[in-house]
Amino acid sequence: MSDPDQSKPPIDNNDSCKDLFNKIINTKTNIPDENSENGLVDKKQFQTYIQDSNQLFKYVNSNKINIENNYKQNLDDLIDEKHKQIVTNKNLINKISTNYLNELFFNISQGEDTFDYQKFQQYYNSTINEIQKGFHNIDLDKDGFIKLKDINNYLTNLDIIKKSETENKPSFLRWVKNKKPDDLQEKSDYDQDYKISYKEWESFLIFVPRHNNSRLRTALKIYSNISKVQASNSNTDILNRFKMDEDLELDQLTSELGKRPVSKTPKKDEQPKIIEMKLKEEKMPKLDDNANHDTDTSFKEHFNIDSLKYFLAGGSAGVISRTCTAPFDRIKVFLIANDKTLHVTQVLKTIYKKAGLKGFYVGNGLSAMKIFPESAIKFGSFELVKKLIFPNSYQNMKDNPLGNYLCGGIAGCMAQLFVYPIDTIKYRMQCEDVKFSSPYSNTKSTISIKNIVKETYKQNNNAGIRNFYRGLPAGLTGMFPYAAIDLGTFNLLKNIASQYYFSEYTDVEDRHLPNMVLLPLGAISGSIGASIVYPINLLRTRLQAQGTFAHKHTYDGFFDCASKTVKREGFKGLYKGLFPNLVKVCPSVAISYFCYENFKRLLNLNT
């Protein structure tokens, strides 16, 4: 039977908040502190209290001490490989401890050097509310205790952890109860060891950072990583153990292995292991800026399963976005193809009168066939090109915005080159349909992709395949700046927004911007890019559509098309259809980035 006093969450948090703040401010440090006399807590005082009292950081700190002792006791007997392993483990735990403690202090102090009771109370109240809600969500049978099955159900249903993090859940719960994970327990004590009261839960999570909307996930991740470090202390082949686990800080691991010099000549029977380790070390990417990087990185090395996931996420996002905005694309092509100045309302009435709602989706099937590989190649190549050109910093390009612009332009050109023939067929199909959408025609549409392909192939004295690539130079000329501005600006704005929403200590993988922020960022970047390169795209479209019913003019090339367009319609003719294009581009790019970022999160890719 549960203890109601133990399991019931407190109603008034003020006394608890004051007590906790007083404990922090009364913490003694080696350095005399005048701030505490003024009711202020600085970082040193806060971190000292946390490391001495919070179970999570006590656990991290105890492992750090164990590793240091292991290092000192066995210094003379350590071979180079074991030496590197211990140094790596020590630095890994230091990084975990420092990053999370800095993030906690940043959140409480709101970016200042100290915090007072008022700031602490704001953090405390909001955190307690979140912990209470989380406790009730996990406590499925509402008995006032969290049990192992509750944790299993909660984490599985929300899918907020990876399979590699679930192995230690039973020992994790015993750890939360301040018991050693490997303690043997009597069968009669089993249920008690795996039951957590609200007070225990609150005490444990109050100073755990909230990543990806879950403090529990953060705690479980730290516990999982520290457990692996513990296990590695008796295993010299650290690379074999950790290489496949993305949760461990592989950048820290590889940089430490890369920097540590050989300190002792190994015995003969130990040489094969060290040779094998060095081979693996050379194959693994060194992500530390100060390490000596191997610049001869192969394409095959970077093109892995995760790379394919980026292509899949990009293609899926493109199809959803294009289908949602197909009517705008239909109106834009109609306006571009016509020489006469038509109002958007006239176009809407004409298309609807002849074909109904279906008329707004003419060519959308072909668009979907085209946009999936185009969007997949654009987004996938963007990530891949970053790895190939900037192997040392591709995971965090916030300090290299020009690199994002360059990679974006290259990725856009690669996508354009691949799908250009499909694009040509789509435009010609839509322009031929204008014939049947004309108010002066009662002819029923008999357009087919097969006929369009045949007619295009025979055009210009049977020029053949070349007809499908007419306007390609103009297309690539327009695509490079558009894709560069689009992808580069979006990532620049995303980094700026991330600095506002997250502290500098938050892990990159935990920086997920709200969807309501992603949408306007995508709309802004897409609109800027589309407006700048619109004249080039208009001329490209006319080159692709030349000789059709809607656009009977023919051209000798890009400059001939530009000259004749300006002569017939003036310079404003180069911006014909810009408004409906922006009306289409804003939601299209916004939806595309919205879907892409969420697909990346769904597929556990870096955002």
C-alpha positions in Angstrom: 0.0 0.0 0.0 1.4 3.4 -1.0 2.3 6.1 1.4 0.1 9.0 0.5 2.4 11.6 2.1 5.3 10.2 0.2 3.7 10.0 -3.2 1.6 13.1 -3.3 3.3 16.1 -5.0 3.6 19.2 -2.8 1.1 21.9 -3.4 3.1 24.9 -2.2 6.6 25.1 -3.6 7.7 28.3 -2.0 9.2 26.8 1.2 11.0 24.1 -0.7 12.4 26.7 -3.1 13.7 28.8 -0.3 15.3 25.9 1.5 17.0 24.7 -1.7 18.3 28.2 -2.5 19.6 28.6 1.1 21.5 25.3 0.7 23.1 26.5 -2.5 24.0 30.0 -1.2 25.5 28.5 2.0 27.8 26.1 0.1 31.4 26.7 1.0 34.0 26.9 -1.8 37.8 27.1 -1.7 37.6 30.7 -3.0 36.1 33.4 -0.7 32.9 34.6 -2.2 31.4 38.1 -1.6 28.4 37.3 -3.8 26.7 35.1 -1.2 26.7 37.9 1.3 24.7 39.9 -1.2 22.2 37.1 -1.9 23.9 36.1 -5.2 25.1 32.7 -6.3 28.0 32.4 -8.8 28.9 29.5 -11.1 31.6 28.1 -8.8 29.3 28.0 -5.8 26.5 26.5 -7.8 28.6 23.8 -9.4 30.2 22.8 -6.0 26.7 22.3 -4.5 25.5 20.3 -7.5 28.5 18.0 -7.6 28.2 17.4 -3.9 24.4 16.9 -3.6 22.8 16.0 -6.9 22.8 12.3 -7.6 23.4 12.5 -11.3 26.5 14.7 -11.0 27.7 12.8 -8.0 27.6 9.7 -10.2 29.5 11.4 -12.9 32.1 12.9 -10.5 32.7 9.5 -8.7 33.5 7.9 -12.1 35.8 10.7 -12.9 37.7 10.1 -9.6 37.8 6.4 -10.2 39.3 6.9 -13.7 41.9 9.3 -12.3 42.9 6.8 -9.6 43.1 4.0 -12.1 45.4 6.2 -14.2 47.7 7.1 -11.3 47.9 3.6 -9.9 48.7 1.9 -13.2 50.8 4.6 -14.9 54.0 2.6 -15.1 52.2 -0.5 -16.5 50.0 1.1 -19.0 50.6 0.3 -22.7 49.9 3.1 -25.1 46.5 1.9 -26.1 45.2 1.6 -22.5 46.8 4.9 -21.7 44.8 6.6 -24.5 41.6 4.8 -23.4 41.9 6.2 -19.8 42.7 9.7 -21.0 39.8 9.5 -23.4 37.4 8.3 -20.7 38.5 11.1 -18.3 38.0 13.8 -20.9 34.7 12.3 -22.0 33.4 12.5 -18.4 34.8 16.0 -18.0 33.0 17.1 -21.1 29.7 15.6 -19.9 30.0 17.2 -16.5 31.1 20.6 -17.7 28.6 21.0 -20.5 25.6 20.1 -18.4 26.6 22.1 -15.4 27.3 25.1 -17.6 24.0 24.7 -19.3 22.1 24.5 -15.9 23.8 27.6 -14.6 23.1 29.5 -17.9 19.4 28.5 -17.7 19.0 29.6 -14.1 21.1 32.8 -14.3 19.5 33.7 -17.7 23.0 34.3 -19.2 24.4 36.4 -16.3 27.4 35.7 -14.1 25.3 35.2 -11.0 21.7 34.6 -10.0 19.5 35.7 -7.1 16.5 34.1 -5.4 14.1 35.7 -7.9 15.8 34.1 -10.9 16.1 30.8 -9.0 12.5 30.8 -8.1 11.5 31.3 -11.8 13.6 28.3 -12.7 12.3 26.2 -9.8 8.6 26.8 -10.3 8.7 26.2 -14.1 10.8 23.0 -13.6 8.6 21.7 -10.8 5.5 22.1 -13.0 7.1 20.2 -15.8 8.3 17.4 -13.4 4.8 17.1 -11.9 3.2 16.8 -15.4 5.8 14.3 -16.4 5.3 12.2 -13.3 1.6 12.0 -13.8 2.1 11.1 -17.5 4.5 8.2 -16.6 2.5 7.0 -13.5 -0.1 5.1 -15.6 -2.0 3.4 -12.8 -1.9 6.6 -10.7 -0.7 4.8 -7.5 1.8 7.6 -6.8 4.8 5.6 -7.8 6.8 5.2 -11.0 7.7 1.5 -11.7 9.8 -0.2 -14.3 6.8 -1.0 -16.5 5.8 2.7 -16.4 9.2 3.7 -17.6 9.2 1.1 -20.4 5.7 2.1 -21.6 6.5 5.8 -21.5 9.8 5.7 -23.4 8.5 3.2 -25.9 5.3 5.0 -26.7 7.0 8.4 -27.1 10.0 6.8 -28.9 12.3 9.4 -27.3 15.3 7.0 -26.8 17.3 4.7 -29.0 17.5 1.0 -28.5 21.1 1.4 -27.2 19.8 3.5 -24.3 17.2 1.0 -23.1 19.6 -1.7 -21.9 20.2 -0.2 -18.5 16.7 0.8 -17.5 16.4 -1.5 -14.5 19.8 -0.5 -13.1 18.9 3.1 -14.0 15.8 3.0 -11.7 17.9 1.6 -8.9 20.3 4.4 -9.4 17.5 7.0 -9.2 16.7 5.4 -5.8 20.3 6.1 -4.7 21.2 2.4 -4.8 24.2 0.9 -6.6 23.0 -0.4 -9.9 24.8 -3.8 -9.4 23.7 -4.3 -5.8 22.1 -7.7 -5.3 18.7 -7.6 -3.8 16.4 -10.1 -2.2 13.4 -11.1 -4.1 11.1 -9.5 -1.5 12.9 -6.2 -2.1 12.6 -6.3 -5.9 9.4 -4.3 -6.2 10.7 -1.6 -3.7 13.9 -1.2 -5.6 12.0 -0.5 -8.8 9.4 1.9 -7.4 10.1 5.7 -7.4 8.0 8.1 -5.3 7.3 11.6 -6.4 9.7 13.1 -3.9 12.5 10.9 -5.1 11.6 11.7 -8.7 11.6 15.5 -8.1 14.9 15.4 -6.1 16.5 13.5 -8.9 15.3 15.6 -11.9 15.3 19.1 -10.4 18.8 19.8 -11.7 18.8 17.8 -14.9 18.7 19.8 -18.2 15.7 19.4 -20.4 16.6 18.2 -23.8 14.1 17.4 -26.6 11.3 18.0 -24.1 12.5 15.4 -21.7 14.7 15.5 -18.6 14.3 11.8 -18.3 15.9 11.3 -21.7 18.8 13.5 -20.7 19.4 11.6 -17.4 19.1 8.2 -19.1 21.5 9.3 -21.9 24.1 10.4 -19.3 23.7 7.2 -17.3 24.1 5.1 -20.5 27.2 6.9 -21.5 28.9 6.7 -18.1 28.0 3.0 -17.9 29.8 2.4 -21.2 32.8 4.3 -19.9 32.8 2.1 -16.8 32.7 -1.1 -18.9 35.5 0.1 -21.1 37.9 0.5 -18.1 38.6 -3.2 -18.3 38.6 -3.4 -22.1 41.6 -2.2 -24.1 39.8 -2.2 -27.4 37.8 0.9 -26.8 37.3 1.7 -30.5 35.6 -1.6 -31.1 33.2 -1.1 -28.2 32.2 2.5 -28.9 32.6 3.0 -32.7 29.0 1.9 -33.4 27.4 4.0 -30.7 26.4 7.4 -31.8 25.4 8.5 -28.3 29.0 8.6 -27.2 30.9 11.7 -28.0 33.0 10.3 -30.8 34.5 13.7 -31.7 36.0 13.8 -28.2 37.0 10.2 -28.4 38.9 10.4 -31.7 40.5 13.8 -31.0 42.0 12.5 -27.8 43.2 9.3 -29.5 44.7 11.4 -32.3 46.6 13.8 -30.0 48.1 11.5 -27.5 51.8 10.6 -28.4 53.3 7.2 -28.0 54.9 6.9 -24.6 56.1 3.4 -24.4 57.3 0.8 -26.8 54.8 -2.1 -26.8 55.7 -5.7 -26.4 55.7 -8.0 -29.4 52.4 -9.7 -28.6 50.7 -6.3 -28.1 51.9 -4.8 -31.4 49.1 -6.3 -33.6 46.4 -4.7 -31.3 48.0 -1.3 -31.6 48.4 -1.6 -35.3 44.8 -2.5 -35.6 43.8 0.4 -33.4 45.8 2.9 -35.4 44.2 1.6 -38.6 40.8 2.1 -37.1 41.9 5.5 -35.8 42.9 6.6 -39.3 39.5 5.5 -40.8 37.5 7.4 -38.2 36.9 11.1 -38.9 38.8 13.5 -36.5 36.3 16.2 -35.7 38.5 18.2 -33.3 39.7 21.5 -34.8 43.1 21.2 -33.2 43.8 17.7 -34.3 45.8 16.8 -37.4 43.1 15.8 -39.9 43.4 13.4 -42.7 42.2 15.4 -45.7 42.2 12.4 -48.0 38.6 11.4 -47.2 36.9 9.2 -49.7 33.4 9.6 -51.0 32.5 6.0 -50.0 33.5 6.7 -46.4 30.9 9.6 -46.1 28.1 8.0 -48.2 26.6 5.7 -45.5 23.1 4.8 -44.3 22.6 8.2 -42.6 23.5 9.8 -45.9 20.7 7.9 -47.6 18.3 9.0 -44.8 19.0 12.6 -45.7 18.1 11.9 -49.3 14.9 10.1 -48.2 13.9 13.0 -45.9 14.6 15.6 -48.6 12.6 13.7 -51.3 9.6 13.1 -49.0 9.5 16.7 -47.9 9.7 17.9 -51.6 6.7 15.7 -52.6 4.5 16.9 -49.8 5.4 20.6 -50.4 4.9 20.4 -54.2 1.5 18.7 -53.9 0.3 21.4 -51.4 1.3 24.2 -53.7 0.6 22.7 -57.1 -2.2 25.2 -58.0 0.2 28.1 -57.5 2.7 26.5 -59.9 0.0 26.0 -62.4 -1.0 29.7 -62.3 2.6 30.8 -62.6 3.3 28.7 -65.7 0.1 30.0 -67.3 1.1 33.6 -66.8 4.7 33.1 -67.9 3.7 31.3 -71.1 1.2 34.0 -72.2 2.3 37.1 -74.0 -0.8 39.0 -73.0 -1.0 40.6 -69.6 -3.6 38.6 -67.6 -4.9 39.1 -64.1 -4.6 36.3 -61.7 -8.4 36.2 -61.3 -8.8 35.7 -65.1 -6.4 32.8 -65.0 -8.3 31.2 -62.1 -11.6 31.5 -63.9 -10.2 30.2 -67.2 -8.6 27.1 -65.7 -11.6 26.3 -63.4 -14.1 26.8 -66.2 -12.4 24.2 -68.5 -11.2 21.6 -66.1 -12.6 22.3 -62.7 -10.3 21.7 -59.7 -8.4 19.0 -61.6 -7.1 21.8 -63.9 -5.0 23.2 -61.1 -3.2 19.9 -60.7 -2.3 19.4 -64.4 1.2 18.0 -64.4 1.3 17.4 -60.7 2.0 13.7 -61.1 5.0 14.5 -63.3 6.0 17.2 -60.8 6.0 14.7 -58.0 8.1 12.3 -60.1 10.5 15.2 -60.7 10.5 16.8 -57.3 11.3 13.6 -55.3 14.7 13.0 -56.9 15.3 16.8 -57.2 14.6 17.5 -53.5 16.3 14.3 -52.4 19.4 15.2 -54.4 19.3 18.9 -53.2 19.1 18.1 -49.5 21.1 14.9 -49.6 23.9 16.4 -51.7 24.0 19.5 -49.4 24.8 17.3 -46.4 27.2 15.1 -48.4 29.0 18.1 -50.1 29.5 19.6 -46.6 31.2 16.5 -45.4 33.5 16.3 -48.5 34.5 19.9 -48.6 34.5 20.7 -44.9 35.3 17.3 -43.2 36.5 19.0 -40.1 33.5 21.2 -39.3 30.5 19.8 -41.3 28.6 18.8 -38.1 28.6 22.4 -36.9 28.7 25.0 -39.7 27.5 28.0 -37.7 31.0 29.5 -37.8 31.2 28.9 -41.6 28.1 30.5 -43.1 29.8 31.0 -46.5 30.4 27.3 -46.6 26.7 26.7 -46.3 26.1 29.0 -49.3 28.7 27.3 -51.4 27.5 23.8 -50.6 23.9 24.9 -51.2 24.7 26.2 -54.7 26.6 23.0 -55.6 23.7 20.8 -54.3 21.1 22.8 -56.3 23.1 22.5 -59.5 23.5 18.7 -59.0 19.7 18.4 -58.5 18.9 20.6 -61.5 21.2 18.7 -63.8 19.5 15.4 -62.9 15.9 16.4 -63.3 16.1 19.0 -66.1 14.6 16.7 -68.8 11.6 16.0 -66.5 11.2 19.7 -65.9 11.1 20.4 -69.6 8.4 17.8 -70.2 6.3 19.2 -67.3 6.5 22.8 -68.6 5.6 21.8 -72.2 2.7 19.7 -70.9 1.3 22.6 -68.9 1.8 25.0 -71.8 0.1 22.6 -74.3 -2.8 22.4 -71.8 -3.3 26.2 -72.2 -4.7 25.4 -75.6 -7.5 23.4 -74.1 -8.0 25.9 -71.3 -8.5 28.8 -73.7 -11.9 30.4 -73.6 -12.0 30.1 -77.4 -11.5 26.3 -77.5 -14.1 23.6 -76.9 -11.6 20.8 -77.7 -11.2 18.2 -75.1 -7.7 17.7 -73.8 -5.9 14.6 -75.2 -2.5 15.5 -73.8 -0.2 12.6 -72.9 3.3 12.5 -71.6 4.2 10.1 -74.5 3.1 12.6 -77.1 4.9 15.5 -75.4 8.1 13.5 -75.4 7.8 12.6 -79.1 7.1 16.2 -80.1 9.9 17.5 -78.0 12.3 15.0 -79.5 11.4 15.9 -83.1 11.6 19.7 -82.6 14.4 21.8 -84.1 15.0 19.4 -87.0 15.0 16.3 -84.8 17.6 17.7 -82.4 16.7 14.7 -80.2 18.0 14.6 -76.6 19.4 18.1 -76.8 15.8 19.5 -76.9 15.2 18.2 -73.4 18.2 20.3 -72.2 17.4 23.6 -73.9 18.0 26.4 -71.5 20.2 24.3 -69.2 23.0 26.8 -68.9 20.4 29.4 -67.9 18.9 26.9 -65.5 22.2 26.2 -63.8 23.1 29.9 -63.8 19.8 30.6 -62.0 19.9 27.5 -59.8 23.3 28.1 -58.2 22.5 31.5 -56.6 18.9 30.4 -55.8 19.9 27.2 -54.0 22.9 28.9 -52.4 20.7 31.7 -51.1 17.9 29.4 -50.1 19.9 26.7 -48.2 22.6 29.2 -47.0 20.1 31.7 -45.7 17.9 29.1 -44.0 20.8 27.6 -42.2 22.1 31.0 -41.2 18.7 32.0 -39.8 18.4 28.6 -38.1 21.7 29.1 -36.3 20.7 32.6 -35.3 17.4 31.3 -33.9 19.2 28.5 -32.1 21.4 31.0 -30.3 18.3 32.7 -29.1 16.4 29.5 -28.1 19.2 27.4 -26.7 22.3 28.1 -24.6 25.8 27.5 -26.0 26.1 24.4 -23.8 23.1 22.6 -25.3 24.2 19.6 -27.4 23.8 20.2 -31.2 21.6 17.0 -31.5 19.2 18.5 -28.9 18.6 21.8 -30.7 15.2 21.3 -32.2 13.6 24.6 -33.1 9.8 24.9 -32.7 7.8 24.2 -35.9 6.3 27.7 -35.8 9.8 29.1 -36.1 10.9 26.8 -39.0 7.9 27.8 -41.2 8.8 31.6 -41.4 12.5 30.9 -41.7 11.8 28.7 -44.7 9.5 31.3 -46.3 12.0 34.1 -45.8 15.0 32.2 -47.3 12.9 30.9 -50.3 11.4 34.3 -51.1 14.8 36.1 -51.1 16.3 33.4 -53.4 13.4 33.3 -55.8 13.2 37.1 -56.2 16.8 37.5 -57.0 17.0 34.8 -59.7 13.5 35.2 -61.1 14.4 36.8 -64.4 16.8 34.0 -65.2 14.2 31.4 -64.3 11.6 33.2 -66.5 13.9 33.0 -69.5 14.7 29.4 -68.8 11.0 28.5 -68.7 10.4 30.3 -72.0 13.3 28.4 -73.6 11.8 25.1 -72.3 8.2 26.0 -73.4 9.1 27.6 -76.9 7.0 26.4 -79.8 4.0 25.3 -77.7 0.5 26.6 -78.1 0.8 29.0 -75.1 4.3 30.2 -76.2 4.7 30.0 -80.0 7.9 32.1 -80.1 11.2 30.3 -80.7 14.7 31.4 -79.7 18.3 30.8 -80.7 19.5 30.8 -77.1 19.4 32.5 -73.8 20.5 36.0 -74.9 18.2 35.9 -77.9 15.3 35.0 -75.5 16.2 37.8 -73.2 16.5 40.4 -76.0 13.1 39.4 -77.6 11.4 39.4 -74.2 12.6 42.9 -73.3 11.7 44.1 -76.8 8.1 42.8 -76.6 7.3 43.4 -73.0 9.9 45.8 -71.6 12.1 45.0 -68.6 9.1 44.4 -66.4 8.4 41.4 -68.6 11.4 39.7 -66.9 9.4 39.8 -63.7 6.1 38.6 -65.1 4.4 36.2 -62.8 6.7 37.1 -59.8 3.8 37.7 -57.4 2.0 34.4 -57.9 5.5 32.8 -57.9 6.2 34.3 -54.5 2.7 33.3 -53.3 3.7 29.7 -54.3 7.3 29.8 -53.1 6.7 31.1 -49.6 4.4 28.2 -48.5 6.3 25.7 -50.7 9.7 26.3 -49.2 8.3 26.8 -45.7 6.5 23.4 -45.9 9.5 21.8 -47.5 11.9 22.9 -44.7 9.2 22.1 -42.1 8.8 18.6 -43.3 12.6 18.1 -43.9 13.6 19.1 -40.4 10.8 16.9 -38.8 11.8 14.0 -41.0 15.4 14.4 -39.9 14.2 14.3 -36.3 12.1 11.2 -37.0 15.1 9.4 -38.6 17.4 10.4 -35.8 19.6 12.6 -38.0 21.6 15.6 -36.9 19.5 18.8 -37.3 
